Amino acid sequence: MQPLILCYQGPDGRLDSVMPYIGEMSFGTHLKDVLGRSRVRAHVLPLPAISVEGHTVHTLTDELLRHMREGLAELQAQVLLK
């Protein structure tokens, strides 16, 4: 499994909360909001591959979530203004 982390940086250098498509938002509303944004930068961090061998769905999910949380914290620390 090859996890990737995405971090969207707004024009002010801080985390952009408009770009991620999450929660209960409708696609139409999200698309309108995204198209109305100016200068958003996407940062991508590929994480080390995780072997699926020897895992159950639950153990693989736990390991993937741990790697993604750590990777996201690392990426945000590198690219976002505080």
PyMOL Python script that loads the backbone (N, CA, C, O; Angstrom):
from pymol import cmd

cmd.read_pdbstr("""\
ATOM      1  N   MET A   1       0.853  -1.154   0.000  1.00  0.00           N
ATOM      2  CA  MET A   1       0.000   0.000   0.000  1.00  0.00           C
ATOM      3  C   MET A   1       0.906   1.226   0.000  1.00  0.00           C
ATOM      4  O   MET A   1       1.883   1.283   0.746  1.00  0.00           O
ATOM      5  N   GLN A   2       0.576   2.211  -0.843  1.00  0.00           N
ATOM      6  CA  GLN A   2       1.395   3.421  -0.945  1.00  0.00           C
ATOM      7  C   GLN A   2       0.586   4.626  -0.480  1.00  0.00           C
ATOM      8  O   GLN A   2      -0.180   5.182  -1.266  1.00  0.00           O
ATOM      9  N   PRO A   3       0.735   5.046   0.780  1.00  0.00           N
ATOM     10  CA  PRO A   3      -0.016   6.212   1.260  1.00  0.00           C
ATOM     11  C   PRO A   3       0.619   7.523   0.789  1.00  0.00           C
ATOM     12  O   PRO A   3       1.838   7.632   0.656  1.00  0.00           O
ATOM     13  N   LEU A   4      -0.231   8.501   0.544  1.00  0.00           N
ATOM     14  CA  LEU A   4       0.178   9.863   0.195  1.00  0.00           C
ATOM     15  C   LEU A   4      -0.559  10.824   1.104  1.00  0.00           C
ATOM     16  O   LEU A   4      -1.721  10.604   1.446  1.00  0.00           O
ATOM     17  N   ILE A   5       0.117  11.885   1.494  1.00  0.00           N
ATOM     18  CA  ILE A   5      -0.489  12.922   2.320  1.00  0.00           C
ATOM     19  C   ILE A   5      -0.641  14.179   1.470  1.00  0.00           C
ATOM     20  O   ILE A   5       0.278  14.553   0.741  1.00  0.00           O
ATOM     21  N   LEU A   6      -1.794  14.828   1.564  1.00  0.00           N
ATOM     22  CA  LEU A   6      -2.043  16.110   0.899  1.00  0.00           C
ATOM     23  C   LEU A   6      -2.276  17.177   1.942  1.00  0.00           C
ATOM     24  O   LEU A   6      -2.959  16.946   2.940  1.00  0.00           O
ATOM     25  N   CYS A   7      -1.712  18.336   1.712  1.00  0.00           N
ATOM     26  CA  CYS A   7      -1.916  19.486   2.589  1.00  0.00           C
ATOM     27  C   CYS A   7      -2.162  20.696   1.698  1.00  0.00           C
ATOM     28  O   CYS A   7      -1.354  20.990   0.818  1.00  0.00           O
ATOM     29  N   TYR A   8      -3.263  21.394   1.917  1.00  0.00           N
ATOM     30  CA  TYR A   8      -3.608  22.568   1.121  1.00  0.00           C
ATOM     31  C   TYR A   8      -3.255  23.826   1.904  1.00  0.00           C
ATOM     32  O   TYR A   8      -3.687  24.004   3.043  1.00  0.00           O
ATOM     33  N   GLN A   9      -2.470  24.691   1.285  1.00  0.00           N
ATOM     34  CA  GLN A   9      -2.011  25.928   1.908  1.00  0.00           C
ATOM     35  C   GLN A   9      -2.696  27.107   1.229  1.00  0.00           C
ATOM     36  O   GLN A   9      -2.596  27.280   0.015  1.00  0.00           O
ATOM     37  N   GLY A  10      -3.393  27.916   2.025  1.00  0.00           N
ATOM     38  CA  GLY A  10      -4.097  29.078   1.495  1.00  0.00           C
ATOM     39  C   GLY A  10      -3.156  30.222   1.184  1.00  0.00           C
ATOM     40  O   GLY A  10      -1.963  30.147   1.479  1.00  0.00           O
ATOM     41  N   PRO A  11      -3.687  31.289   0.584  1.00  0.00           N
ATOM     42  CA  PRO A  11      -2.875  32.440   0.215  1.00  0.00           C
ATOM     43  C   PRO A  11      -2.163  33.103   1.397  1.00  0.00           C
ATOM     44  O   PRO A  11      -1.151  33.780   1.211  1.00  0.00           O
ATOM     45  N   ASP A  12      -2.685  32.914   2.602  1.00  0.00           N
ATOM     46  CA  ASP A  12      -2.072  33.510   3.794  1.00  0.00           C
ATOM     47  C   ASP A  12      -0.980  32.627   4.396  1.00  0.00           C
ATOM     48  O   ASP A  12      -0.400  32.973   5.425  1.00  0.00           O
ATOM     49  N   GLY A  13      -0.695  31.481   3.754  1.00  0.00           N
ATOM     50  CA  GLY A  13       0.340  30.580   4.240  1.00  0.00           C
ATOM     51  C   GLY A  13      -0.135  29.580   5.273  1.00  0.00           C
ATOM     52  O   GLY A  13       0.634  28.733   5.727  1.00  0.00           O
ATOM     53  N   ARG A  14      -1.403  29.678   5.646  1.00  0.00           N
ATOM     54  CA  ARG A  14      -1.957  28.779   6.658  1.00  0.00           C
ATOM     55  C   ARG A  14      -2.776  27.667   5.988  1.00  0.00           C
ATOM     56  O   ARG A  14      -3.013  27.693   4.780  1.00  0.00           O
ATOM     57  N   LEU A  15      -3.195  26.704   6.789  1.00  0.00           N
ATOM     58  CA  LEU A  15      -3.981  25.586   6.302  1.00  0.00           C
ATOM     59  C   LEU A  15      -5.266  26.091   5.653  1.00  0.00           C
ATOM     60  O   LEU A  15      -5.991  26.889   6.248  1.00  0.00           O
ATOM     61  N   ASP A  16      -5.550  25.630   4.438  1.00  0.00           N
ATOM     62  CA  ASP A  16      -6.772  26.014   3.739  1.00  0.00           C
ATOM     63  C   ASP A  16      -7.854  24.993   4.061  1.00  0.00           C
ATOM     64  O   ASP A  16      -7.671  23.799   3.824  1.00  0.00           O
ATOM     65  N   SER A  17      -8.969  25.451   4.594  1.00  0.00           N
ATOM     66  CA  SER A  17     -10.048  24.538   4.993  1.00  0.00           C
ATOM     67  C   SER A  17     -11.117  24.386   3.923  1.00  0.00           C
ATOM     68  O   SER A  17     -12.052  23.604   4.100  1.00  0.00           O
ATOM     69  N   VAL A  18     -11.003  25.116   2.815  1.00  0.00           N
ATOM     70  CA  VAL A  18     -12.013  25.046   1.762  1.00  0.00           C
ATOM     71  C   VAL A  18     -11.741  23.879   0.809  1.00  0.00           C
ATOM     72  O   VAL A  18     -12.682  23.215   0.373  1.00  0.00           O
ATOM     73  N   MET A  19     -10.494  23.622   0.486  1.00  0.00           N
ATOM     74  CA  MET A  19     -10.149  22.642  -0.540  1.00  0.00           C
ATOM     75  C   MET A  19     -10.507  21.197  -0.198  1.00  0.00           C
ATOM     76  O   MET A  19     -11.009  20.489  -1.071  1.00  0.00           O
ATOM     77  N   PRO A  20     -10.276  20.725   1.023  1.00  0.00           N
ATOM     78  CA  PRO A  20     -10.605  19.319   1.295  1.00  0.00           C
ATOM     79  C   PRO A  20     -12.110  19.067   1.193  1.00  0.00           C
ATOM     80  O   PRO A  20     -12.919  19.852   1.688  1.00  0.00           O
ATOM     81  N   TYR A  21     -12.466  17.970   0.548  1.00  0.00           N
ATOM     82  CA  TYR A  21     -13.867  17.564   0.413  1.00  0.00           C
ATOM     83  C   TYR A  21     -14.150  16.568   1.532  1.00  0.00           C
ATOM     84  O   TYR A  21     -13.857  15.379   1.409  1.00  0.00           O
ATOM     85  N   ILE A  22     -14.724  17.071   2.627  1.00  0.00           N
ATOM     86  CA  ILE A  22     -14.938  16.240   3.811  1.00  0.00           C
ATOM     87  C   ILE A  22     -16.314  16.506   4.393  1.00  0.00           C
ATOM     88  O   ILE A  22     -16.990  17.474   4.044  1.00  0.00           O
ATOM     89  N   GLY A  23     -16.703  15.621   5.287  1.00  0.00           N
ATOM     90  CA  GLY A  23     -17.946  15.828   6.028  1.00  0.00           C
ATOM     91  C   GLY A  23     -19.189  15.657   5.179  1.00  0.00           C
ATOM     92  O   GLY A  23     -19.236  14.815   4.282  1.00  0.00           O
ATOM     93  N   GLU A  24     -20.176  16.451   5.469  1.00  0.00           N
ATOM     94  CA  GLU A  24     -21.491  16.322   4.842  1.00  0.00           C
ATOM     95  C   GLU A  24     -21.743  17.335   3.730  1.00  0.00           C
ATOM     96  O   GLU A  24     -22.894  17.545   3.347  1.00  0.00           O
ATOM     97  N   MET A  25     -20.697  17.965   3.203  1.00  0.00           N
ATOM     98  CA  MET A  25     -20.892  18.991   2.181  1.00  0.00           C
ATOM     99  C   MET A  25     -21.367  18.370   0.866  1.00  0.00           C
ATOM    100  O   MET A  25     -21.042  17.225   0.552  1.00  0.00           O
ATOM    101  N   SER A  26     -22.136  19.141   0.111  1.00  0.00           N
ATOM    102  CA  SER A  26     -22.576  18.667  -1.200  1.00  0.00           C
ATOM    103  C   SER A  26     -21.476  18.952  -2.213  1.00  0.00           C
ATOM    104  O   SER A  26     -20.693  19.887  -2.047  1.00  0.00           O
ATOM    105  N   PHE A  27     -21.425  18.135  -3.264  1.00  0.00           N
ATOM    106  CA  PHE A  27     -20.384  18.306  -4.267  1.00  0.00           C
ATOM    107  C   PHE A  27     -20.528  19.653  -4.975  1.00  0.00           C
ATOM    108  O   PHE A  27     -19.531  20.325  -5.238  1.00  0.00           O
ATOM    109  N   GLY A  28     -21.759  20.049  -5.282  1.00  0.00           N
ATOM    110  CA  GLY A  28     -21.991  21.319  -5.971  1.00  0.00           C
ATOM    111  C   GLY A  28     -21.505  22.510  -5.169  1.00  0.00           C
ATOM    112  O   GLY A  28     -20.832  23.388  -5.709  1.00  0.00           O
ATOM    113  N   THR A  29     -21.834  22.551  -3.899  1.00  0.00           N
ATOM    114  CA  THR A  29     -21.393  23.640  -3.030  1.00  0.00           C
ATOM    115  C   THR A  29     -19.875  23.640  -2.907  1.00  0.00           C
ATOM    116  O   THR A  29     -19.240  24.693  -2.962  1.00  0.00           O
ATOM    117  N   HIS A  30     -19.301  22.461  -2.740  1.00  0.00           N
ATOM    118  CA  HIS A  30     -17.848  22.355  -2.625  1.00  0.00           C
ATOM    119  C   HIS A  30     -17.171  22.851  -3.907  1.00  0.00           C
ATOM    120  O   HIS A  30     -16.206  23.612  -3.843  1.00  0.00           O
ATOM    121  N   LEU A  31     -17.667  22.429  -5.051  1.00  0.00           N
ATOM    122  CA  LEU A  31     -17.082  22.847  -6.322  1.00  0.00           C
ATOM    123  C   LEU A  31     -17.148  24.360  -6.477  1.00  0.00           C
ATOM    124  O   LEU A  31     -16.173  24.980  -6.903  1.00  0.00           O
ATOM    125  N   LYS A  32     -18.281  24.959  -6.138  1.00  0.00           N
ATOM    126  CA  LYS A  32     -18.422  26.416  -6.210  1.00  0.00           C
ATOM    127  C   LYS A  32     -17.409  27.104  -5.295  1.00  0.00           C
ATOM    128  O   LYS A  32     -16.782  28.087  -5.688  1.00  0.00           O
ATOM    129  N   ASP A  33     -17.254  26.593  -4.090  1.00  0.00           N
ATOM    130  CA  ASP A  33     -16.300  27.180  -3.142  1.00  0.00           C
ATOM    131  C   ASP A  33     -14.856  27.040  -3.639  1.00  0.00           C
ATOM    132  O   ASP A  33     -14.060  27.971  -3.520  1.00  0.00           O
ATOM    133  N   VAL A  34     -14.530  25.878  -4.193  1.00  0.00           N
ATOM    134  CA  VAL A  34     -13.167  25.646  -4.696  1.00  0.00           C
ATOM    135  C   VAL A  34     -12.866  26.566  -5.868  1.00  0.00           C
ATOM    136  O   VAL A  34     -11.786  27.155  -5.931  1.00  0.00           O
ATOM    137  N   LEU A  35     -13.801  26.697  -6.793  1.00  0.00           N
ATOM    138  CA  LEU A  35     -13.576  27.547  -7.957  1.00  0.00           C
ATOM    139  C   LEU A  35     -13.468  29.022  -7.571  1.00  0.00           C
ATOM    140  O   LEU A  35     -12.876  29.815  -8.303  1.00  0.00           O
ATOM    141  N   GLY A  36     -14.029  29.383  -6.439  1.00  0.00           N
ATOM    142  CA  GLY A  36     -13.949  30.762  -5.966  1.00  0.00           C
ATOM    143  C   GLY A  36     -12.667  31.080  -5.199  1.00  0.00           C
ATOM    144  O   GLY A  36     -12.438  32.229  -4.822  1.00  0.00           O
ATOM    145  N   ARG A  37     -11.836  30.074  -4.967  1.00  0.00           N
ATOM    146  CA  ARG A  37     -10.599  30.282  -4.207  1.00  0.00           C
ATOM    147  C   ARG A  37      -9.523  30.894  -5.098  1.00  0.00           C
ATOM    148  O   ARG A  37      -9.506  30.692  -6.312  1.00  0.00           O
ATOM    149  N   SER A  38      -8.642  31.635  -4.476  1.00  0.00           N
ATOM    150  CA  SER A  38      -7.493  32.167  -5.201  1.00  0.00           C
ATOM    151  C   SER A  38      -6.222  31.598  -4.590  1.00  0.00           C
ATOM    152  O   SER A  38      -6.125  31.439  -3.373  1.00  0.00           O
ATOM    153  N   ARG A  39      -5.284  31.304  -5.412  1.00  0.00           N
ATOM    154  CA  ARG A  39      -3.952  30.885  -4.988  1.00  0.00           C
ATOM    155  C   ARG A  39      -3.905  29.910  -3.817  1.00  0.00           C
ATOM    156  O   ARG A  39      -3.499  30.275  -2.714  1.00  0.00           O
ATOM    157  N   VAL A  40      -4.310  28.708  -4.052  1.00  0.00           N
ATOM    158  CA  VAL A  40      -4.154  27.654  -3.056  1.00  0.00           C
ATOM    159  C   VAL A  40      -3.056  26.730  -3.555  1.00  0.00           C
ATOM    160  O   VAL A  40      -3.036  26.348  -4.725  1.00  0.00           O
ATOM    161  N   ARG A  41      -2.157  26.378  -2.676  1.00  0.00           N
ATOM    162  CA  ARG A  41      -1.035  25.516  -3.035  1.00  0.00           C
ATOM    163  C   ARG A  41      -1.261  24.147  -2.401  1.00  0.00           C
ATOM    164  O   ARG A  41      -1.571  24.048  -1.213  1.00  0.00           O
ATOM    165  N   ALA A  42      -1.106  23.098  -3.198  1.00  0.00           N
ATOM    166  CA  ALA A  42      -1.219  21.727  -2.697  1.00  0.00           C
ATOM    167  C   ALA A  42       0.175  21.150  -2.516  1.00  0.00           C
ATOM    168  O   ALA A  42       1.006  21.215  -3.421  1.00  0.00           O
ATOM    169  N   HIS A  43       0.422  20.596  -1.359  1.00  0.00           N
ATOM    170  CA  HIS A  43       1.687  19.926  -1.068  1.00  0.00           C
ATOM    171  C   HIS A  43       1.402  18.433  -0.931  1.00  0.00           C
ATOM    172  O   HIS A  43       0.423  18.036  -0.299  1.00  0.00           O
ATOM    173  N   VAL A  44       2.254  17.618  -1.522  1.00  0.00           N
ATOM    174  CA  VAL A  44       2.089  16.164  -1.495  1.00  0.00           C
ATOM    175  C   VAL A  44       3.328  15.540  -0.861  1.00  0.00           C
ATOM    176  O   VAL A  44       4.459  15.881  -1.207  1.00  0.00           O
ATOM    177  N   LEU A  45       3.095  14.628   0.065  1.00  0.00           N
ATOM    178  CA  LEU A  45       4.182  13.900   0.698  1.00  0.00           C
ATOM    179  C   LEU A  45       3.925  12.403   0.547  1.00  0.00           C
ATOM    180  O   LEU A  45       3.041  11.862   1.212  1.00  0.00           O
ATOM    181  N   PRO A  46       4.686  11.724  -0.319  1.00  0.00           N
ATOM    182  CA  PRO A  46       4.547  10.266  -0.388  1.00  0.00           C
ATOM    183  C   PRO A  46       5.190   9.645   0.846  1.00  0.00           C
ATOM    184  O   PRO A  46       6.311   9.994   1.215  1.00  0.00           O
ATOM    185  N   LEU A  47       4.491   8.747   1.463  1.00  0.00           N
ATOM    186  CA  LEU A  47       5.008   8.057   2.644  1.00  0.00           C
ATOM    187  C   LEU A  47       5.580   6.707   2.231  1.00  0.00           C
ATOM    188  O   LEU A  47       5.266   6.210   1.149  1.00  0.00           O
ATOM    189  N   PRO A  48       6.418   6.103   3.077  1.00  0.00           N
ATOM    190  CA  PRO A  48       6.944   4.773   2.743  1.00  0.00           C
ATOM    191  C   PRO A  48       5.810   3.772   2.554  1.00  0.00           C
ATOM    192  O   PRO A  48       4.791   3.818   3.243  1.00  0.00           O
ATOM    193  N   ALA A  49       6.016   2.876   1.610  1.00  0.00           N
ATOM    194  CA  ALA A  49       5.017   1.836   1.343  1.00  0.00           C
ATOM    195  C   ALA A  49       4.835   0.961   2.586  1.00  0.00           C
ATOM    196  O   ALA A  49       5.770   0.735   3.353  1.00  0.00           O
ATOM    197  N   ILE A  50       3.612   0.482   2.757  1.00  0.00           N
ATOM    198  CA  ILE A  50       3.287  -0.410   3.869  1.00  0.00           C
ATOM    199  C   ILE A  50       2.904  -1.759   3.276  1.00  0.00           C
ATOM    200  O   ILE A  50       2.003  -1.843   2.441  1.00  0.00           O
ATOM    201  N   SER A  51       3.581  -2.801   3.703  1.00  0.00           N
ATOM    202  CA  SER A  51       3.259  -4.145   3.231  1.00  0.00           C
ATOM    203  C   SER A  51       1.934  -4.588   3.839  1.00  0.00           C
ATOM    204  O   SER A  51       1.677  -4.357   5.021  1.00  0.00           O
ATOM    205  N   VAL A  52       1.111  -5.214   3.041  1.00  0.00           N
ATOM    206  CA  VAL A  52      -0.175  -5.692   3.547  1.00  0.00           C
ATOM    207  C   VAL A  52      -0.062  -7.104   4.121  1.00  0.00           C
ATOM    208  O   VAL A  52      -0.992  -7.594   4.762  1.00  0.00           O
ATOM    209  N   GLU A  53       1.073  -7.752   3.892  1.00  0.00           N
ATOM    210  CA  GLU A  53       1.251  -9.123   4.373  1.00  0.00           C
ATOM    211  C   GLU A  53       1.276  -9.169   5.892  1.00  0.00           C
ATOM    212  O   GLU A  53       1.899  -8.336   6.551  1.00  0.00           O
ATOM    213  N   GLY A  54       0.585 -10.158   6.427  1.00  0.00           N
ATOM    214  CA  GLY A  54       0.556 -10.356   7.868  1.00  0.00           C
ATOM    215  C   GLY A  54      -0.413  -9.464   8.612  1.00  0.00           C
ATOM    216  O   GLY A  54      -0.469  -9.500   9.841  1.00  0.00           O
ATOM    217  N   HIS A  55      -1.181  -8.660   7.883  1.00  0.00           N
ATOM    218  CA  HIS A  55      -2.130  -7.742   8.514  1.00  0.00           C
ATOM    219  C   HIS A  55      -3.562  -8.234   8.331  1.00  0.00           C
ATOM    220  O   HIS A  55      -3.898  -8.904   7.354  1.00  0.00           O
ATOM    221  N   THR A  56      -4.375  -7.881   9.292  1.00  0.00           N
ATOM    222  CA  THR A  56      -5.820  -7.962   9.098  1.00  0.00           C
ATOM    223  C   THR A  56      -6.263  -6.578   8.632  1.00  0.00           C
ATOM    224  O   THR A  56      -5.464  -5.641   8.619  1.00  0.00           O
ATOM    225  N   VAL A  57      -7.499  -6.449   8.259  1.00  0.00           N
ATOM    226  CA  VAL A  57      -8.016  -5.137   7.877  1.00  0.00           C
ATOM    227  C   VAL A  57      -7.826  -4.154   9.024  1.00  0.00           C
ATOM    228  O   VAL A  57      -7.482  -2.993   8.798  1.00  0.00           O
ATOM    229  N   HIS A  58      -8.046  -4.605  10.235  1.00  0.00           N
ATOM    230  CA  HIS A  58      -7.966  -3.723  11.398  1.00  0.00           C
ATOM    231  C   HIS A  58      -6.528  -3.305  11.710  1.00  0.00           C
ATOM    232  O   HIS A  58      -6.280  -2.132  11.986  1.00  0.00           O
ATOM    233  N   THR A  59      -5.582  -4.238  11.670  1.00  0.00           N
ATOM    234  CA  THR A  59      -4.201  -3.873  11.981  1.00  0.00           C
ATOM    235  C   THR A  59      -3.607  -3.003  10.877  1.00  0.00           C
ATOM    236  O   THR A  59      -2.820  -2.097  11.151  1.00  0.00           O
ATOM    237  N   LEU A  60      -3.988  -3.283   9.620  1.00  0.00           N
ATOM    238  CA  LEU A  60      -3.508  -2.458   8.516  1.00  0.00           C
ATOM    239  C   LEU A  60      -4.074  -1.046   8.604  1.00  0.00           C
ATOM    240  O   LEU A  60      -3.361  -0.071   8.365  1.00  0.00           O
ATOM    241  N   THR A  61      -5.343  -0.936   8.944  1.00  0.00           N
ATOM    242  CA  THR A  61      -5.972   0.374   9.113  1.00  0.00           C
ATOM    243  C   THR A  61      -5.291   1.151  10.231  1.00  0.00           C
ATOM    244  O   THR A  61      -5.008   2.339  10.079  1.00  0.00           O
ATOM    245  N   ASP A  62      -5.027   0.487  11.349  1.00  0.00           N
ATOM    246  CA  ASP A  62      -4.357   1.154  12.474  1.00  0.00           C
ATOM    247  C   ASP A  62      -2.971   1.650  12.080  1.00  0.00           C
ATOM    248  O   ASP A  62      -2.599   2.778  12.405  1.00  0.00           O
ATOM    249  N   GLU A  63      -2.207   0.814  11.383  1.00  0.00           N
ATOM    250  CA  GLU A  63      -0.855   1.216  10.971  1.00  0.00           C
ATOM    251  C   GLU A  63      -0.916   2.358   9.956  1.00  0.00           C
ATOM    252  O   GLU A  63      -0.144   3.313  10.044  1.00  0.00           O
ATOM    253  N   LEU A  64      -1.826   2.258   9.004  1.00  0.00           N
ATOM    254  CA  LEU A  64      -1.975   3.312   7.995  1.00  0.00           C
ATOM    255  C   LEU A  64      -2.351   4.644   8.646  1.00  0.00           C
ATOM    256  O   LEU A  64      -1.772   5.676   8.308  1.00  0.00           O
ATOM    257  N   LEU A  65      -3.304   4.636   9.565  1.00  0.00           N
ATOM    258  CA  LEU A  65      -3.712   5.866  10.250  1.00  0.00           C
ATOM    259  C   LEU A  65      -2.554   6.478  11.035  1.00  0.00           C
ATOM    260  O   LEU A  65      -2.384   7.697  11.033  1.00  0.00           O
ATOM    261  N   ARG A  66      -1.768   5.656  11.695  1.00  0.00           N
ATOM    262  CA  ARG A  66      -0.620   6.151  12.457  1.00  0.00           C
ATOM    263  C   ARG A  66       0.387   6.824  11.519  1.00  0.00           C
ATOM    264  O   ARG A  66       0.857   7.928  11.794  1.00  0.00           O
ATOM    265  N   HIS A  67       0.714   6.154  10.416  1.00  0.00           N
ATOM    266  CA  HIS A  67       1.662   6.725   9.457  1.00  0.00           C
ATOM    267  C   HIS A  67       1.133   8.027   8.854  1.00  0.00           C
ATOM    268  O   HIS A  67       1.885   8.985   8.673  1.00  0.00           O
ATOM    269  N   MET A  68      -0.156   8.054   8.548  1.00  0.00           N
ATOM    270  CA  MET A  68      -0.734   9.243   7.925  1.00  0.00           C
ATOM    271  C   MET A  68      -0.792  10.413   8.907  1.00  0.00           C
ATOM    272  O   MET A  68      -0.531  11.551   8.515  1.00  0.00           O
ATOM    273  N   ARG A  69      -1.124  10.162  10.156  1.00  0.00           N
ATOM    274  CA  ARG A  69      -1.131  11.239  11.157  1.00  0.00           C
ATOM    275  C   ARG A  69       0.266  11.822  11.346  1.00  0.00           C
ATOM    276  O   ARG A  69       0.443  13.040  11.393  1.00  0.00           O
ATOM    277  N   GLU A  70       1.259  10.933  11.456  1.00  0.00           N
ATOM    278  CA  GLU A  70       2.641  11.390  11.617  1.00  0.00           C
ATOM    279  C   GLU A  70       3.108  12.156  10.380  1.00  0.00           C
ATOM    280  O   GLU A  70       3.751  13.199  10.498  1.00  0.00           O
ATOM    281  N   GLY A  71       2.783  11.637   9.193  1.00  0.00           N
ATOM    282  CA  GLY A  71       3.174  12.291   7.946  1.00  0.00           C
ATOM    283  C   GLY A  71       2.510  13.647   7.774  1.00  0.00           C
ATOM    284  O   GLY A  71       3.145  14.598   7.316  1.00  0.00           O
ATOM    285  N   LEU A  72       1.240  13.741   8.136  1.00  0.00           N
ATOM    286  CA  LEU A  72       0.530  15.015   8.019  1.00  0.00           C
ATOM    287  C   LEU A  72       1.126  16.051   8.957  1.00  0.00           C
ATOM    288  O   LEU A  72       1.310  17.206   8.572  1.00  0.00           O
ATOM    289  N   ALA A  73       1.430  15.648  10.184  1.00  0.00           N
ATOM    290  CA  ALA A  73       2.051  16.582  11.136  1.00  0.00           C
ATOM    291  C   ALA A  73       3.405  17.052  10.608  1.00  0.00           C
ATOM    292  O   ALA A  73       3.741  18.230  10.730  1.00  0.00           O
ATOM    293  N   GLU A  74       4.181  16.147  10.025  1.00  0.00           N
ATOM    294  CA  GLU A  74       5.488  16.492   9.466  1.00  0.00           C
ATOM    295  C   GLU A  74       5.335  17.466   8.294  1.00  0.00           C
ATOM    296  O   GLU A  74       6.035  18.476   8.225  1.00  0.00           O
ATOM    297  N   LEU A  75       4.425  17.161   7.382  1.00  0.00           N
ATOM    298  CA  LEU A  75       4.221  18.015   6.208  1.00  0.00           C
ATOM    299  C   LEU A  75       3.720  19.399   6.617  1.00  0.00           C
ATOM    300  O   LEU A  75       4.217  20.409   6.119  1.00  0.00           O
ATOM    301  N   GLN A  76       2.752  19.454   7.508  1.00  0.00           N
ATOM    302  CA  GLN A  76       2.226  20.759   7.940  1.00  0.00           C
ATOM    303  C   GLN A  76       3.308  21.577   8.640  1.00  0.00           C
ATOM    304  O   GLN A  76       3.369  22.794   8.462  1.00  0.00           O
ATOM    305  N   ALA A  77       4.164  20.927   9.433  1.00  0.00           N
ATOM    306  CA  ALA A  77       5.244  21.651  10.108  1.00  0.00           C
ATOM    307  C   ALA A  77       6.238  22.234   9.100  1.00  0.00           C
ATOM    308  O   ALA A  77       6.834  23.282   9.349  1.00  0.00           O
ATOM    309  N   GLN A  78       6.415  21.559   7.971  1.00  0.00           N
ATOM    310  CA  GLN A  78       7.354  22.011   6.956  1.00  0.00           C
ATOM    311  C   GLN A  78       6.812  23.165   6.125  1.00  0.00           C
ATOM    312  O   GLN A  78       7.575  24.058   5.758  1.00  0.00           O
ATOM    313  N   VAL A  79       5.506  23.173   5.816  1.00  0.00           N
ATOM    314  CA  VAL A  79       5.006  24.094   4.795  1.00  0.00           C
ATOM    315  C   VAL A  79       4.070  25.197   5.301  1.00  0.00           C
ATOM    316  O   VAL A  79       3.912  26.211   4.621  1.00  0.00           O
ATOM    317  N   LEU A  80       3.460  25.034   6.445  1.00  0.00           N
ATOM    318  CA  LEU A  80       2.470  26.002   6.901  1.00  0.00           C
ATOM    319  C   LEU A  80       3.084  27.050   7.819  1.00  0.00           C
ATOM    320  O   LEU A  80       4.006  26.769   8.585  1.00  0.00           O
ATOM    321  N   LEU A  81       2.555  28.257   7.725  1.00  0.00           N
ATOM    322  CA  LEU A  81       2.918  29.312   8.678  1.00  0.00           C
ATOM    323  C   LEU A  81       2.187  29.055   9.977  1.00  0.00           C
ATOM    324  O   LEU A  81       1.088  28.501   9.975  1.00  0.00           O
ATOM    325  N   LYS A  82       2.767  29.439  11.050  1.00  0.00           N
ATOM    326  CA  LYS A  82       2.137  29.226  12.362  1.00  0.00           C
ATOM    327  C   LYS A  82       1.346  30.427  12.785  1.00  0.00           C
ATOM    328  O   LYS A  82       0.749  30.425  13.861  1.00  0.00           O
TER     329      LYS A  82
END
""", "prot")
cmd.dss("prot")
cmd.show_as("cartoon", "prot")
cmd.util.cbc("prot")
cmd.orient("prot")
